[in-house]
Amino acid sequence: MMYINLIESIRQIKNQVEVVATVEKEDGKTFLGISDFFLRSNEYLPDDEDELTYFIEDLDLIWDLYIPNYDD
């Protein structure tokens, strides 16, 4: 499971939602991640940032992580 530390941006086009967030893996490492999902017709995004964070975490999304390579 990934934990969201900070939602950097969220974009919604009709029922498709794209989220860019700082996420923390179970091992405690933090990365920038991007994920997207579709809202059901009866769902809406919460206005409160804390509620939005919990809503997104409960979806258990698959995140594409940006992992910096400092060896270059």
PyMOL Python script that loads the backbone (N, CA, C, O; Angstrom):
from pymol import cmd

cmd.read_pdbstr("""\
ATOM      1  N   MET A   1       0.837  -1.182   0.000  1.00  0.00           N
ATOM      2  CA  MET A   1       0.000   0.000   0.000  1.00  0.00           C
ATOM      3  C   MET A   1       0.874   1.235   0.000  1.00  0.00           C
ATOM      4  O   MET A   1       1.919   1.277   0.651  1.00  0.00           O
ATOM      5  N   MET A   2       0.439   2.231  -0.731  1.00  0.00           N
ATOM      6  CA  MET A   2       1.133   3.513  -0.772  1.00  0.00           C
ATOM      7  C   MET A   2       0.362   4.510   0.092  1.00  0.00           C
ATOM      8  O   MET A   2      -0.868   4.508   0.125  1.00  0.00           O
ATOM      9  N   TYR A   3       1.106   5.350   0.779  1.00  0.00           N
ATOM     10  CA  TYR A   3       0.506   6.397   1.580  1.00  0.00           C
ATOM     11  C   TYR A   3       0.783   7.731   0.903  1.00  0.00           C
ATOM     12  O   TYR A   3       1.897   7.965   0.433  1.00  0.00           O
ATOM     13  N   ILE A   4      -0.197   8.593   0.848  1.00  0.00           N
ATOM     14  CA  ILE A   4      -0.033   9.890   0.209  1.00  0.00           C
ATOM     15  C   ILE A   4       0.425  10.893   1.251  1.00  0.00           C
ATOM     16  O   ILE A   4      -0.244  11.096   2.264  1.00  0.00           O
ATOM     17  N   ASN A   5       1.574  11.524   0.998  1.00  0.00           N
ATOM     18  CA  ASN A   5       2.056  12.576   1.887  1.00  0.00           C
ATOM     19  C   ASN A   5       1.496  13.937   1.486  1.00  0.00           C
ATOM     20  O   ASN A   5       1.112  14.737   2.339  1.00  0.00           O
ATOM     21  N   LEU A   6       1.453  14.193   0.166  1.00  0.00           N
ATOM     22  CA  LEU A   6       1.004  15.490  -0.324  1.00  0.00           C
ATOM     23  C   LEU A   6       0.476  15.330  -1.741  1.00  0.00           C
ATOM     24  O   LEU A   6       1.142  14.742  -2.592  1.00  0.00           O
ATOM     25  N   ILE A   7      -0.701  15.845  -1.992  1.00  0.00           N
ATOM     26  CA  ILE A   7      -1.233  15.857  -3.345  1.00  0.00           C
ATOM     27  C   ILE A   7      -0.662  17.084  -4.047  1.00  0.00           C
ATOM     28  O   ILE A   7      -0.949  18.217  -3.661  1.00  0.00           O
ATOM     29  N   GLU A   8       0.139  16.856  -5.068  1.00  0.00           N
ATOM     30  CA  GLU A   8       0.777  17.954  -5.801  1.00  0.00           C
ATOM     31  C   GLU A   8      -0.200  18.591  -6.780  1.00  0.00           C
ATOM     32  O   GLU A   8      -0.295  19.816  -6.854  1.00  0.00           O
ATOM     33  N   SER A   9      -0.928  17.766  -7.534  1.00  0.00           N
ATOM     34  CA  SER A   9      -1.937  18.280  -8.461  1.00  0.00           C
ATOM     35  C   SER A   9      -2.968  17.203  -8.723  1.00  0.00           C
ATOM     36  O   SER A   9      -2.694  16.008  -8.609  1.00  0.00           O
ATOM     37  N   ILE A  10      -4.161  17.653  -9.078  1.00  0.00           N
ATOM     38  CA  ILE A  10      -5.222  16.732  -9.435  1.00  0.00           C
ATOM     39  C   ILE A  10      -5.979  17.363 -10.604  1.00  0.00           C
ATOM     40  O   ILE A  10      -6.299  18.552 -10.594  1.00  0.00           O
ATOM     41  N   ARG A  11      -6.253  16.540 -11.599  1.00  0.00           N
ATOM     42  CA  ARG A  11      -6.931  17.030 -12.793  1.00  0.00           C
ATOM     43  C   ARG A  11      -8.071  16.073 -13.099  1.00  0.00           C
ATOM     44  O   ARG A  11      -7.892  14.857 -13.164  1.00  0.00           O
ATOM     45  N   GLN A  12      -9.245  16.658 -13.286  1.00  0.00           N
ATOM     46  CA  GLN A  12     -10.413  15.844 -13.588  1.00  0.00           C
ATOM     47  C   GLN A  12     -11.021  16.302 -14.901  1.00  0.00           C
ATOM     48  O   GLN A  12     -11.331  17.480 -15.080  1.00  0.00           O
ATOM     49  N   ILE A  13     -11.186  15.362 -15.816  1.00  0.00           N
ATOM     50  CA  ILE A  13     -11.863  15.603 -17.079  1.00  0.00           C
ATOM     51  C   ILE A  13     -13.014  14.605 -17.136  1.00  0.00           C
ATOM     52  O   ILE A  13     -12.814  13.400 -17.290  1.00  0.00           O
ATOM     53  N   LYS A  14     -14.209  15.137 -17.008  1.00  0.00           N
ATOM     54  CA  LYS A  14     -15.429  14.320 -16.887  1.00  0.00           C
ATOM     55  C   LYS A  14     -15.264  13.357 -15.718  1.00  0.00           C
ATOM     56  O   LYS A  14     -15.164  13.809 -14.577  1.00  0.00           O
ATOM     57  N   ASN A  15     -15.231  12.054 -15.956  1.00  0.00           N
ATOM     58  CA  ASN A  15     -15.106  11.132 -14.828  1.00  0.00           C
ATOM     59  C   ASN A  15     -13.709  10.527 -14.698  1.00  0.00           C
ATOM     60  O   ASN A  15     -13.497   9.644 -13.866  1.00  0.00           O
ATOM     61  N   GLN A  16     -12.753  10.991 -15.510  1.00  0.00           N
ATOM     62  CA  GLN A  16     -11.373  10.517 -15.395  1.00  0.00           C
ATOM     63  C   GLN A  16     -10.574  11.496 -14.533  1.00  0.00           C
ATOM     64  O   GLN A  16     -10.634  12.710 -14.726  1.00  0.00           O
ATOM     65  N   VAL A  17      -9.834  10.946 -13.589  1.00  0.00           N
ATOM     66  CA  VAL A  17      -9.071  11.759 -12.648  1.00  0.00           C
ATOM     67  C   VAL A  17      -7.604  11.349 -12.716  1.00  0.00           C
ATOM     68  O   VAL A  17      -7.280  10.162 -12.680  1.00  0.00           O
ATOM     69  N   GLU A  18      -6.713  12.349 -12.817  1.00  0.00           N
ATOM     70  CA  GLU A  18      -5.269  12.107 -12.784  1.00  0.00           C
ATOM     71  C   GLU A  18      -4.713  12.786 -11.533  1.00  0.00           C
ATOM     72  O   GLU A  18      -5.013  13.947 -11.257  1.00  0.00           O
ATOM     73  N   VAL A  19      -3.907  12.051 -10.791  1.00  0.00           N
ATOM     74  CA  VAL A  19      -3.354  12.547  -9.538  1.00  0.00           C
ATOM     75  C   VAL A  19      -1.828  12.478  -9.590  1.00  0.00           C
ATOM     76  O   VAL A  19      -1.250  11.452  -9.952  1.00  0.00           O
ATOM     77  N   VAL A  20      -1.191  13.585  -9.222  1.00  0.00           N
ATOM     78  CA  VAL A  20       0.250  13.608  -9.018  1.00  0.00           C
ATOM     79  C   VAL A  20       0.452  13.906  -7.536  1.00  0.00           C
ATOM     80  O   VAL A  20      -0.052  14.901  -7.016  1.00  0.00           O
ATOM     81  N   ALA A  21       1.195  13.032  -6.867  1.00  0.00           N
ATOM     82  CA  ALA A  21       1.340  13.172  -5.419  1.00  0.00           C
ATOM     83  C   ALA A  21       2.697  12.679  -4.954  1.00  0.00           C
ATOM     84  O   ALA A  21       3.353  11.879  -5.623  1.00  0.00           O
ATOM     85  N   THR A  22       3.101  13.169  -3.804  1.00  0.00           N
ATOM     86  CA  THR A  22       4.245  12.619  -3.111  1.00  0.00           C
ATOM     87  C   THR A  22       3.731  11.431  -2.319  1.00  0.00           C
ATOM     88  O   THR A  22       2.880  11.580  -1.441  1.00  0.00           O
ATOM     89  N   VAL A  23       4.253  10.246  -2.633  1.00  0.00           N
ATOM     90  CA  VAL A  23       3.767   9.025  -1.997  1.00  0.00           C
ATOM     91  C   VAL A  23       4.886   8.353  -1.210  1.00  0.00           C
ATOM     92  O   VAL A  23       6.066   8.483  -1.537  1.00  0.00           O
ATOM     93  N   GLU A  24       4.492   7.643  -0.179  1.00  0.00           N
ATOM     94  CA  GLU A  24       5.449   6.926   0.671  1.00  0.00           C
ATOM     95  C   GLU A  24       5.158   5.440   0.589  1.00  0.00           C
ATOM     96  O   GLU A  24       4.034   4.993   0.817  1.00  0.00           O
ATOM     97  N   LYS A  25       6.200   4.681   0.258  1.00  0.00           N
ATOM     98  CA  LYS A  25       6.056   3.230   0.210  1.00  0.00           C
ATOM     99  C   LYS A  25       6.098   2.679   1.628  1.00  0.00           C
ATOM    100  O   LYS A  25       6.428   3.391   2.577  1.00  0.00           O
ATOM    101  N   GLU A  26       5.762   1.412   1.757  1.00  0.00           N
ATOM    102  CA  GLU A  26       5.740   0.780   3.085  1.00  0.00           C
ATOM    103  C   GLU A  26       7.105   0.768   3.759  1.00  0.00           C
ATOM    104  O   GLU A  26       7.190   0.726   4.986  1.00  0.00           O
ATOM    105  N   ASP A  27       8.184   0.805   2.959  1.00  0.00           N
ATOM    106  CA  ASP A  27       9.530   0.815   3.538  1.00  0.00           C
ATOM    107  C   ASP A  27       9.970   2.199   3.998  1.00  0.00           C
ATOM    108  O   ASP A  27      11.087   2.360   4.489  1.00  0.00           O
ATOM    109  N   GLY A  28       9.096   3.210   3.843  1.00  0.00           N
ATOM    110  CA  GLY A  28       9.394   4.555   4.317  1.00  0.00           C
ATOM    111  C   GLY A  28      10.017   5.471   3.284  1.00  0.00           C
ATOM    112  O   GLY A  28      10.228   6.650   3.567  1.00  0.00           O
ATOM    113  N   LYS A  29      10.317   4.970   2.100  1.00  0.00           N
ATOM    114  CA  LYS A  29      10.906   5.806   1.058  1.00  0.00           C
ATOM    115  C   LYS A  29       9.816   6.621   0.372  1.00  0.00           C
ATOM    116  O   LYS A  29       8.709   6.135   0.142  1.00  0.00           O
ATOM    117  N   THR A  30      10.151   7.873   0.049  1.00  0.00           N
ATOM    118  CA  THR A  30       9.202   8.799  -0.542  1.00  0.00           C
ATOM    119  C   THR A  30       9.563   9.084  -1.993  1.00  0.00           C
ATOM    120  O   THR A  30      10.728   9.298  -2.327  1.00  0.00           O
ATOM    121  N   PHE A  31       8.543   9.083  -2.851  1.00  0.00           N
ATOM    122  CA  PHE A  31       8.739   9.324  -4.279  1.00  0.00           C
ATOM    123  C   PHE A  31       7.605  10.201  -4.799  1.00  0.00           C
ATOM    124  O   PHE A  31       6.560  10.350  -4.166  1.00  0.00           O
ATOM    125  N   LEU A  32       7.849  10.775  -5.973  1.00  0.00           N
ATOM    126  CA  LEU A  32       6.804  11.464  -6.690  1.00  0.00           C
ATOM    127  C   LEU A  32       6.099  10.427  -7.551  1.00  0.00           C
ATOM    128  O   LEU A  32       6.755   9.674  -8.271  1.00  0.00           O
ATOM    129  N   GLY A  33       4.779  10.378  -7.488  1.00  0.00           N
ATOM    130  CA  GLY A  33       4.036   9.368  -8.226  1.00  0.00           C
ATOM    131  C   GLY A  33       2.880   9.975  -9.003  1.00  0.00           C
ATOM    132  O   GLY A  33       2.380  11.050  -8.670  1.00  0.00           O
ATOM    133  N   ILE A  34       2.466   9.267 -10.043  1.00  0.00           N
ATOM    134  CA  ILE A  34       1.321   9.675 -10.842  1.00  0.00           C
ATOM    135  C   ILE A  34       0.421   8.457 -11.031  1.00  0.00           C
ATOM    136  O   ILE A  34       0.892   7.339 -11.243  1.00  0.00           O
ATOM    137  N   SER A  35      -0.872   8.701 -10.949  1.00  0.00           N
ATOM    138  CA  SER A  35      -1.836   7.628 -11.136  1.00  0.00           C
ATOM    139  C   SER A  35      -3.124   8.232 -11.676  1.00  0.00           C
ATOM    140  O   SER A  35      -3.352   9.438 -11.576  1.00  0.00           O
ATOM    141  N   ASP A  36      -3.954   7.385 -12.243  1.00  0.00           N
ATOM    142  CA  ASP A  36      -5.246   7.866 -12.708  1.00  0.00           C
ATOM    143  C   ASP A  36      -6.306   6.811 -12.444  1.00  0.00           C
ATOM    144  O   ASP A  36      -6.009   5.631 -12.261  1.00  0.00           O
ATOM    145  N   PHE A  37      -7.550   7.270 -12.429  1.00  0.00           N
ATOM    146  CA  PHE A  37      -8.666   6.376 -12.166  1.00  0.00           C
ATOM    147  C   PHE A  37      -9.929   7.029 -12.699  1.00  0.00           C
ATOM    148  O   PHE A  37      -9.935   8.205 -13.062  1.00  0.00           O
ATOM    149  N   PHE A  38     -10.990   6.250 -12.740  1.00  0.00           N
ATOM    150  CA  PHE A  38     -12.293   6.741 -13.184  1.00  0.00           C
ATOM    151  C   PHE A  38     -13.249   6.774 -12.002  1.00  0.00           C
ATOM    152  O   PHE A  38     -13.300   5.841 -11.200  1.00  0.00           O
ATOM    153  N   LEU A  39     -14.000   7.853 -11.907  1.00  0.00           N
ATOM    154  CA  LEU A  39     -15.052   7.946 -10.903  1.00  0.00           C
ATOM    155  C   LEU A  39     -16.308   7.261 -11.415  1.00  0.00           C
ATOM    156  O   LEU A  39     -16.639   7.361 -12.597  1.00  0.00           O
ATOM    157  N   ARG A  40     -16.992   6.579 -10.544  1.00  0.00           N
ATOM    158  CA  ARG A  40     -18.306   6.025 -10.907  1.00  0.00           C
ATOM    159  C   ARG A  40     -19.296   7.180 -11.005  1.00  0.00           C
ATOM    160  O   ARG A  40     -19.034   8.269 -10.496  1.00  0.00           O
ATOM    161  N   SER A  41     -20.401   6.951 -11.641  1.00  0.00           N
ATOM    162  CA  SER A  41     -21.369   8.032 -11.865  1.00  0.00           C
ATOM    163  C   SER A  41     -21.913   8.620 -10.559  1.00  0.00           C
ATOM    164  O   SER A  41     -22.317   9.782 -10.530  1.00  0.00           O
ATOM    165  N   ASN A  42     -21.927   7.836  -9.490  1.00  0.00           N
ATOM    166  CA  ASN A  42     -22.450   8.331  -8.214  1.00  0.00           C
ATOM    167  C   ASN A  42     -21.352   8.836  -7.278  1.00  0.00           C
ATOM    168  O   ASN A  42     -21.650   9.208  -6.143  1.00  0.00           O
ATOM    169  N   GLU A  43     -20.096   8.861  -7.719  1.00  0.00           N
ATOM    170  CA  GLU A  43     -18.975   9.311  -6.884  1.00  0.00           C
ATOM    171  C   GLU A  43     -18.607  10.753  -7.210  1.00  0.00           C
ATOM    172  O   GLU A  43     -18.884  11.256  -8.299  1.00  0.00           O
ATOM    173  N   TYR A  44     -17.985  11.392  -6.251  1.00  0.00           N
ATOM    174  CA  TYR A  44     -17.456  12.732  -6.442  1.00  0.00           C
ATOM    175  C   TYR A  44     -16.158  12.859  -5.642  1.00  0.00           C
ATOM    176  O   TYR A  44     -15.922  12.094  -4.707  1.00  0.00           O
ATOM    177  N   LEU A  45     -15.333  13.813  -6.008  1.00  0.00           N
ATOM    178  CA  LEU A  45     -14.098  14.058  -5.269  1.00  0.00           C
ATOM    179  C   LEU A  45     -14.397  14.969  -4.084  1.00  0.00           C
ATOM    180  O   LEU A  45     -15.037  16.007  -4.252  1.00  0.00           O
ATOM    181  N   PRO A  46     -13.951  14.602  -2.906  1.00  0.00           N
ATOM    182  CA  PRO A  46     -14.172  15.461  -1.735  1.00  0.00           C
ATOM    183  C   PRO A  46     -13.465  16.805  -1.891  1.00  0.00           C
ATOM    184  O   PRO A  46     -12.401  16.883  -2.506  1.00  0.00           O
ATOM    185  N   ASP A  47     -14.052  17.850  -1.340  1.00  0.00           N
ATOM    186  CA  ASP A  47     -13.472  19.191  -1.398  1.00  0.00           C
ATOM    187  C   ASP A  47     -12.327  19.363  -0.399  1.00  0.00           C
ATOM    188  O   ASP A  47     -11.358  20.068  -0.677  1.00  0.00           O
ATOM    189  N   ASP A  48     -12.441  18.726   0.748  1.00  0.00           N
ATOM    190  CA  ASP A  48     -11.432  18.831   1.793  1.00  0.00           C
ATOM    191  C   ASP A  48     -10.201  18.016   1.410  1.00  0.00           C
ATOM    192  O   ASP A  48     -10.326  16.869   0.978  1.00  0.00           O
ATOM    193  N   GLU A  49      -9.018  18.598   1.565  1.00  0.00           N
ATOM    194  CA  GLU A  49      -7.785  17.923   1.141  1.00  0.00           C
ATOM    195  C   GLU A  49      -7.523  16.643   1.933  1.00  0.00           C
ATOM    196  O   GLU A  49      -7.076  15.649   1.360  1.00  0.00           O
ATOM    197  N   ASP A  50      -7.790  16.650   3.221  1.00  0.00           N
ATOM    198  CA  ASP A  50      -7.575  15.439   4.021  1.00  0.00           C
ATOM    199  C   ASP A  50      -8.526  14.327   3.586  1.00  0.00           C
ATOM    200  O   ASP A  50      -8.113  13.175   3.449  1.00  0.00           O
ATOM    201  N   GLU A  51      -9.779  14.663   3.374  1.00  0.00           N
ATOM    202  CA  GLU A  51     -10.753  13.672   2.915  1.00  0.00           C
ATOM    203  C   GLU A  51     -10.385  13.149   1.529  1.00  0.00           C
ATOM    204  O   GLU A  51     -10.549  11.963   1.242  1.00  0.00           O
ATOM    205  N   LEU A  52      -9.888  14.041   0.673  1.00  0.00           N
ATOM    206  CA  LEU A  52      -9.455  13.642  -0.670  1.00  0.00           C
ATOM    207  C   LEU A  52      -8.285  12.669  -0.589  1.00  0.00           C
ATOM    208  O   LEU A  52      -8.234  11.689  -1.333  1.00  0.00           O
ATOM    209  N   THR A  53      -7.355  12.937   0.308  1.00  0.00           N
ATOM    210  CA  THR A  53      -6.208  12.045   0.497  1.00  0.00           C
ATOM    211  C   THR A  53      -6.671  10.658   0.930  1.00  0.00           C
ATOM    212  O   THR A  53      -6.215   9.657   0.378  1.00  0.00           O
ATOM    213  N   TYR A  54      -7.563  10.588   1.901  1.00  0.00           N
ATOM    214  CA  TYR A  54      -8.073   9.293   2.362  1.00  0.00           C
ATOM    215  C   TYR A  54      -8.866   8.588   1.265  1.00  0.00           C
ATOM    216  O   TYR A  54      -8.766   7.371   1.108  1.00  0.00           O
ATOM    217  N   PHE A  55      -9.650   9.349   0.509  1.00  0.00           N
ATOM    218  CA  PHE A  55     -10.427   8.786  -0.592  1.00  0.00           C
ATOM    219  C   PHE A  55      -9.505   8.113  -1.611  1.00  0.00           C
ATOM    220  O   PHE A  55      -9.769   6.994  -2.050  1.00  0.00           O
ATOM    221  N   ILE A  56      -8.424   8.800  -1.982  1.00  0.00           N
ATOM    222  CA  ILE A  56      -7.487   8.268  -2.974  1.00  0.00           C
ATOM    223  C   ILE A  56      -6.718   7.076  -2.408  1.00  0.00           C
ATOM    224  O   ILE A  56      -6.513   6.086  -3.110  1.00  0.00           O
ATOM    225  N   GLU A  57      -6.290   7.157  -1.145  1.00  0.00           N
ATOM    226  CA  GLU A  57      -5.586   6.022  -0.536  1.00  0.00           C
ATOM    227  C   GLU A  57      -6.475   4.777  -0.491  1.00  0.00           C
ATOM    228  O   GLU A  57      -5.995   3.664  -0.707  1.00  0.00           O
ATOM    229  N   ASP A  58      -7.754   4.958  -0.216  1.00  0.00           N
ATOM    230  CA  ASP A  58      -8.679   3.818  -0.137  1.00  0.00           C
ATOM    231  C   ASP A  58      -8.873   3.134  -1.486  1.00  0.00           C
ATOM    232  O   ASP A  58      -9.278   1.972  -1.530  1.00  0.00           O
ATOM    233  N   LEU A  59      -8.593   3.830  -2.587  1.00  0.00           N
ATOM    234  CA  LEU A  59      -8.719   3.231  -3.912  1.00  0.00           C
ATOM    235  C   LEU A  59      -7.615   2.217  -4.188  1.00  0.00           C
ATOM    236  O   LEU A  59      -7.740   1.387  -5.089  1.00  0.00           O
ATOM    237  N   ASP A  60      -6.526   2.285  -3.408  1.00  0.00           N
ATOM    238  CA  ASP A  60      -5.378   1.374  -3.572  1.00  0.00           C
ATOM    239  C   ASP A  60      -4.905   1.350  -5.032  1.00  0.00           C
ATOM    240  O   ASP A  60      -4.846   0.301  -5.674  1.00  0.00           O
ATOM    241  N   LEU A  61      -4.572   2.545  -5.526  1.00  0.00           N
ATOM    242  CA  LEU A  61      -4.169   2.721  -6.921  1.00  0.00           C
ATOM    243  C   LEU A  61      -2.778   2.160  -7.187  1.00  0.00           C
ATOM    244  O   LEU A  61      -1.980   1.962  -6.271  1.00  0.00           O
ATOM    245  N   ILE A  62      -2.515   1.913  -8.446  1.00  0.00           N
ATOM    246  CA  ILE A  62      -1.169   1.554  -8.900  1.00  0.00           C
ATOM    247  C   ILE A  62      -0.499   2.851  -9.339  1.00  0.00           C
ATOM    248  O   ILE A  62      -1.015   3.573 -10.191  1.00  0.00           O
ATOM    249  N   TRP A  63       0.648   3.132  -8.751  1.00  0.00           N
ATOM    250  CA  TRP A  63       1.340   4.391  -9.008  1.00  0.00           C
ATOM    251  C   TRP A  63       2.543   4.172  -9.916  1.00  0.00           C
ATOM    252  O   TRP A  63       3.287   3.204  -9.762  1.00  0.00           O
ATOM    253  N   ASP A  64       2.721   5.090 -10.868  1.00  0.00           N
ATOM    254  CA  ASP A  64       3.964   5.166 -11.630  1.00  0.00           C
ATOM    255  C   ASP A  64       4.860   6.101 -10.838  1.00  0.00           C
ATOM    256  O   ASP A  64       4.530   7.272 -10.653  1.00  0.00           O
ATOM    257  N   LEU A  65       5.999   5.589 -10.368  1.00  0.00           N
ATOM    258  CA  LEU A  65       6.867   6.359  -9.487  1.00  0.00           C
ATOM    259  C   LEU A  65       8.032   6.966 -10.238  1.00  0.00           C
ATOM    260  O   LEU A  65       8.628   6.328 -11.105  1.00  0.00           O
ATOM    261  N   TYR A  66       8.355   8.210  -9.897  1.00  0.00           N
ATOM    262  CA  TYR A  66       9.560   8.851 -10.375  1.00  0.00           C
ATOM    263  C   TYR A  66      10.648   8.586  -9.349  1.00  0.00           C
ATOM    264  O   TYR A  66      10.607   9.099  -8.231  1.00  0.00           O
ATOM    265  N   ILE A  67      11.619   7.778  -9.747  1.00  0.00           N
ATOM    266  CA  ILE A  67      12.711   7.421  -8.850  1.00  0.00           C
ATOM    267  C   ILE A  67      13.988   8.067  -9.398  1.00  0.00           C
ATOM    268  O   ILE A  67      14.505   7.634 -10.428  1.00  0.00           O
ATOM    269  N   PRO A  68      14.495   9.095  -8.722  1.00  0.00           N
ATOM    270  CA  PRO A  68      15.671   9.788  -9.238  1.00  0.00           C
ATOM    271  C   PRO A  68      16.900   8.880  -9.233  1.00  0.00           C
ATOM    272  O   PRO A  68      17.098   8.074  -8.324  1.00  0.00           O
ATOM    273  N   ASN A  69      17.705   9.033 -10.257  1.00  0.00           N
ATOM    274  CA  ASN A  69      18.949   8.277 -10.373  1.00  0.00           C
ATOM    275  C   ASN A  69      20.092   9.250 -10.169  1.00  0.00           C
ATOM    276  O   ASN A  69      20.399  10.045 -11.058  1.00  0.00           O
ATOM    277  N   TYR A  70      20.722   9.195  -9.014  1.00  0.00           N
ATOM    278  CA  TYR A  70      21.784  10.132  -8.687  1.00  0.00           C
ATOM    279  C   TYR A  70      23.156   9.682  -9.149  1.00  0.00           C
ATOM    280  O   TYR A  70      24.147  10.373  -8.910  1.00  0.00           O
ATOM    281  N   ASP A  71      23.230   8.523  -9.814  1.00  0.00           N
ATOM    282  CA  ASP A  71      24.517   8.005 -10.262  1.00  0.00           C
ATOM    283  C   ASP A  71      25.010   8.662 -11.554  1.00  0.00           C
ATOM    284  O   ASP A  71      26.192   8.566 -11.884  1.00  0.00           O
ATOM    285  N   ASP A  72      24.104   9.335 -12.293  1.00  0.00           N
ATOM    286  CA  ASP A  72      24.497   9.958 -13.557  1.00  0.00           C
ATOM    287  C   ASP A  72      25.288  11.232 -13.346  1.00  0.00           C
ATOM    288  O   ASP A  72      25.692  11.875 -14.314  1.00  0.00           O
TER     289      ASP A  72
END
""", "prot")
cmd.dss("prot")
cmd.show_as("cartoon", "prot")
cmd.util.cbc("prot")
cmd.orient("prot")
